[in-house]
């Protein structure tokens, strides 16, 4: 039984040490011919603001 627990722990450690993929693009691109969306600090702030506003009830 201890051997099984050790394997389980080893697998969990391996899983936790993997590095996640960095998020490169916020929006999905469905059309390769469309111009690329440029994100700047204003876009990030605006997105955060609208997400917060969606949570609120009026």
Residue pairs with C-beta under 8 A, 6 or more apart in sequence:
26 37
26 39
26 47
27 37
29 36
